[in-house]
Amino acid sequence: MNNKEIEKSRYNDDSIKKLKSRSIEDLKIIGADNFPIYLRPPYLAYHNVIKTYVAKKNKISQLDLCCGDGIHSFTGAIEGADVIALDFAEKSIEICRKRNSILNLQVEFRTSDVQTLAFEDKTFDIVTCVGSLSYLDNSILFTEVYRVLKNGGMFLCLDSFNYNPIYRLNRFIHYLRGNRTYSTLTRMPNNKTIQLLEKKFINVKVSYFGIFIFIVPLLNIFISQDKITSILNRLDQYFCKLNRFAFKVVIEATK
């Protein structure tokens, strides 16, 4: 079994567990609300970009790649966009469709390999992706994304950033525990990923978050999560010159 099939099997297994355990109320929770408060800033920023982008146009089409169980797939639809969301794990798509029915929205979920997009050139106004670049060949992916985007369209992604040695060590430990394949470590977004995007797109904006997330376990002993979030945000602003050490990045690439 290759790495791609290993990850697919892992996500299908996780989704089967979620299908059995999650209540209707759980499935109603979407977006940043799925995360502790101190981890929400990059997700809030990501969803705000979608909201702002959709609000600027009368009607847009969105393609959401590697949608997982769909928690990040609905923002565009809520704002009025036509959304198609793809994932290669069949059981994840089952959760998406169940969530879609509960939320009574019109997102079209499909099982698909996102590195071979079955759409014509210049089909979408915006293509989105959360937390999945490390599972893909980014050179192939970015070429496909560029192809299906309309002129002036945006590729928006949120992902981990692979520079800080503390976060890199933590990911390596997860690999040793069998929670991820080695290929995901080598494909984790970094400065080369940004440079690859800059070669294809006319404008690339990167926002960095969570330089000091690693101190959260210590802060949790003494203060509330609200205060932790405030402290982390201030540290990110004060030490912005160290942004390459960030935990997460939100990337906006315009065609």
C-alpha positions as CSV (number, residue, x, y, z in Angstrom):
1,M,0.0,0.0,0.0
2,N,1.5,3.4,-1.0
3,N,1.4,6.5,1.2
4,K,-1.6,7.9,-0.6
5,E,-3.6,4.7,0.1
6,I,-2.4,4.6,3.7
7,E,-3.7,8.1,4.3
8,K,-6.9,7.4,2.5
9,S,-7.4,4.3,4.8
10,R,-6.6,6.3,7.9
11,Y,-9.2,9.0,7.0
12,N,-11.8,6.5,6.1
13,D,-11.3,4.7,9.5
14,D,-11.5,8.0,11.4
15,S,-14.6,9.0,9.5
16,I,-16.3,5.6,10.3
17,K,-15.7,6.4,14.0
18,K,-17.1,9.9,13.6
19,L,-20.2,8.6,11.8
20,K,-20.9,6.4,14.8
21,S,-20.1,8.9,17.6
22,R,-21.1,12.4,16.4
23,S,-24.5,13.7,17.2
24,I,-26.6,16.1,15.0
25,E,-25.5,19.0,17.3
26,D,-21.8,18.0,16.7
27,L,-22.3,18.1,12.9
28,K,-23.8,21.6,13.1
29,I,-20.4,22.9,14.4
30,I,-18.4,24.2,11.4
31,G,-15.3,26.4,10.8
32,A,-13.2,27.8,13.6
33,D,-15.6,26.7,16.3
34,N,-14.2,23.2,16.0
35,F,-10.9,24.4,17.7
36,P,-9.8,25.7,21.1
37,I,-9.9,29.5,21.2
38,Y,-6.2,29.9,21.1
39,L,-6.0,27.9,17.8
40,R,-8.8,29.8,16.1
41,P,-7.1,33.0,14.7
42,P,-5.8,31.4,11.4
43,Y,-9.1,29.7,10.8
44,L,-11.1,32.9,11.5
45,A,-8.8,34.7,9.1
46,Y,-9.2,32.0,6.4
47,H,-13.0,32.1,6.6
48,N,-13.1,35.9,6.7
49,V,-11.2,35.9,3.4
50,I,-13.9,33.7,1.9
51,K,-16.7,35.9,3.2
52,T,-15.0,39.1,2.0
53,Y,-14.3,37.6,-1.4
54,V,-17.8,36.3,-2.0
55,A,-19.3,39.6,-0.8
56,K,-17.5,41.5,-3.5
57,K,-19.1,39.6,-6.3
58,N,-22.7,38.9,-7.3
59,K,-22.3,35.1,-7.7
60,I,-19.1,33.1,-7.5
61,S,-18.1,29.5,-7.9
62,Q,-15.9,27.8,-5.3
63,L,-13.9,24.6,-5.4
64,D,-12.9,23.2,-2.0
65,L,-10.1,20.6,-2.1
66,C,-9.4,17.9,0.4
67,C,-12.6,18.9,2.3
68,G,-12.3,16.1,4.9
69,D,-15.5,15.9,6.9
70,G,-16.6,19.3,5.6
71,I,-16.1,21.7,8.6
72,H,-14.5,24.3,6.3
73,S,-16.6,23.8,3.2
74,F,-19.8,25.8,4.0
75,T,-18.7,29.4,4.5
76,G,-18.9,30.2,0.8
77,A,-22.3,28.5,0.5
78,I,-23.6,30.5,3.5
79,E,-22.5,33.7,1.8
80,G,-24.2,32.6,-1.5
81,A,-21.4,30.9,-3.5
82,D,-21.9,27.8,-5.6
83,V,-19.6,25.3,-3.9
84,I,-18.2,21.9,-5.0
85,A,-16.1,20.1,-2.4
86,L,-13.8,17.1,-3.1
87,D,-12.1,14.5,-1.0
88,F,-10.6,11.1,-1.8
89,A,-11.9,9.4,1.4
90,E,-15.4,8.0,0.7
91,K,-16.4,7.9,4.4
92,S,-15.4,11.5,4.8
93,I,-17.7,12.5,2.0
94,E,-20.5,10.6,3.8
95,I,-20.0,12.8,6.8
96,C,-20.0,15.9,4.6
97,R,-23.3,14.9,3.0
98,K,-24.9,14.2,6.3
99,R,-23.6,17.6,7.6
100,N,-24.9,19.2,4.4
101,S,-28.4,17.8,5.0
102,I,-28.5,18.9,8.6
103,L,-27.4,22.5,7.7
104,N,-29.7,22.5,4.7
105,L,-27.1,24.0,2.4
106,Q,-26.4,23.2,-1.3
107,V,-22.7,22.2,-1.3
108,E,-22.0,19.5,-3.8
109,F,-19.7,16.9,-2.3
110,R,-17.8,14.5,-4.5
111,T,-15.2,11.7,-4.0
112,S,-12.3,12.6,-6.1
113,D,-8.5,12.7,-6.5
114,V,-7.8,16.5,-6.3
115,Q,-4.5,16.2,-8.3
116,T,-6.5,15.4,-11.4
117,L,-9.4,17.9,-11.5
118,A,-12.3,16.9,-13.8
119,F,-13.2,20.5,-14.6
120,E,-12.6,22.7,-17.7
121,D,-10.1,25.5,-17.6
122,K,-11.1,28.7,-15.9
123,T,-14.2,27.3,-14.1
124,F,-13.8,28.6,-10.6
125,D,-13.5,32.1,-9.0
126,I,-11.9,30.7,-5.9
127,V,-10.2,27.4,-4.9
128,T,-9.7,26.6,-1.3
129,C,-7.8,24.0,0.7
130,V,-7.2,23.5,4.5
131,G,-4.5,21.4,6.0
132,S,-3.8,19.1,3.1
133,L,-0.8,20.4,1.1
134,S,1.5,17.9,2.9
135,Y,-0.6,15.0,1.4
136,L,-0.1,16.2,-2.2
137,D,2.5,16.8,-4.9
138,N,2.2,20.5,-4.8
139,S,3.8,21.1,-8.2
140,I,1.0,19.1,-9.8
141,L,-1.7,20.5,-7.5
142,F,-0.8,24.2,-8.1
143,T,-0.7,23.6,-11.8
144,E,-4.2,22.1,-11.7
145,V,-5.5,24.8,-9.4
146,Y,-4.1,27.5,-11.7
147,R,-5.7,25.8,-14.7
148,V,-9.3,25.7,-13.2
149,L,-9.2,29.2,-11.8
150,K,-10.6,32.1,-13.7
151,N,-8.3,35.0,-14.5
152,G,-8.3,37.2,-11.4
153,G,-9.4,34.2,-9.3
154,M,-7.9,33.2,-5.9
155,F,-6.3,30.1,-4.5
156,L,-6.7,30.3,-0.7
157,C,-5.1,27.8,1.6
158,L,-4.5,27.3,5.3
159,D,-1.8,24.9,6.5
160,S,0.9,24.2,9.0
161,F,4.3,25.7,8.3
162,N,7.5,23.6,8.4
163,Y,10.3,25.8,9.8
164,N,10.0,26.0,13.6
165,P,12.1,23.1,15.0
166,I,9.7,22.5,17.9
167,Y,6.8,21.9,15.6
168,R,8.9,19.9,13.3
169,L,9.9,17.6,16.2
170,N,6.3,17.2,17.2
171,R,5.3,16.2,13.7
172,F,8.2,13.7,13.5
173,I,7.0,12.1,16.8
174,H,3.5,11.7,15.3
175,Y,5.2,10.0,12.3
176,L,7.1,7.6,14.7
177,R,3.8,6.8,16.4
178,G,2.2,5.9,13.0
179,N,-0.1,8.9,12.9
180,R,1.2,10.2,9.6
181,T,3.4,9.0,6.7
182,Y,6.9,10.2,6.2
183,S,6.0,11.8,2.9
184,T,3.8,14.3,4.7
185,L,6.9,15.5,6.6
186,T,8.7,16.1,3.4
187,R,5.8,17.9,1.8
188,M,4.8,20.1,4.7
189,P,4.6,23.7,3.4
190,N,7.6,25.9,3.8
191,N,9.3,28.9,2.1
192,K,9.9,26.7,-1.0
193,T,6.1,26.2,-1.2
194,I,5.5,29.9,-1.2
195,Q,8.2,30.4,-3.8
196,L,6.5,27.8,-6.0
197,L,3.2,29.7,-5.8
198,E,5.0,32.9,-6.6
199,K,6.3,31.5,-9.8
200,K,2.7,30.7,-11.0
201,F,0.5,33.4,-9.5
202,I,0.8,37.2,-10.0
203,N,0.3,38.0,-6.3
204,V,0.9,35.9,-3.2
205,K,0.0,37.1,0.3
206,V,1.0,35.1,3.4
207,S,-0.3,35.6,6.9
208,Y,1.5,33.9,9.8
209,F,0.0,32.7,13.0
210,G,1.0,31.0,16.3
211,I,4.8,31.5,16.6
212,F,4.5,30.7,20.3
213,I,1.8,28.1,20.4
214,F,4.2,25.7,22.0
215,I,4.0,27.6,25.3
216,V,0.2,26.9,25.6
217,P,0.6,23.8,27.9
218,L,2.5,25.9,30.4
219,L,0.1,28.9,30.2
220,N,-2.9,26.6,30.6
221,I,-1.8,25.9,34.2
222,F,-2.2,29.5,35.2
223,I,-4.6,31.4,32.9
224,S,-7.8,31.1,30.9
225,Q,-7.8,30.3,27.2
226,D,-9.2,33.8,26.4
227,K,-6.1,35.3,28.0
228,I,-3.8,32.8,26.3
229,T,-5.3,33.8,22.9
230,S,-4.7,37.5,23.7
231,I,-1.1,36.9,24.7
232,L,-0.3,34.7,21.7
233,N,-1.8,37.3,19.3
234,R,0.3,40.1,20.9
235,L,3.4,38.0,20.7
236,D,2.8,37.3,17.0
237,Q,2.5,41.0,16.4
238,Y,5.5,42.0,18.5
239,F,7.8,39.3,17.0
240,C,6.5,39.5,13.5
241,K,10.0,39.4,12.1
242,L,10.2,35.8,13.3
243,N,7.1,34.9,11.3
244,R,8.9,32.0,9.6
245,F,8.7,30.2,13.0
246,A,4.9,30.3,12.8
247,F,2.7,27.3,13.4
248,K,0.1,28.1,10.7
249,V,-0.1,30.1,7.5
250,V,-2.9,31.5,5.4
251,I,-1.9,32.0,1.8
252,E,-3.8,34.0,-0.8
253,A,-2.6,33.5,-4.3
254,T,-4.2,35.5,-7.1
255,K,-4.1,34.4,-10.8
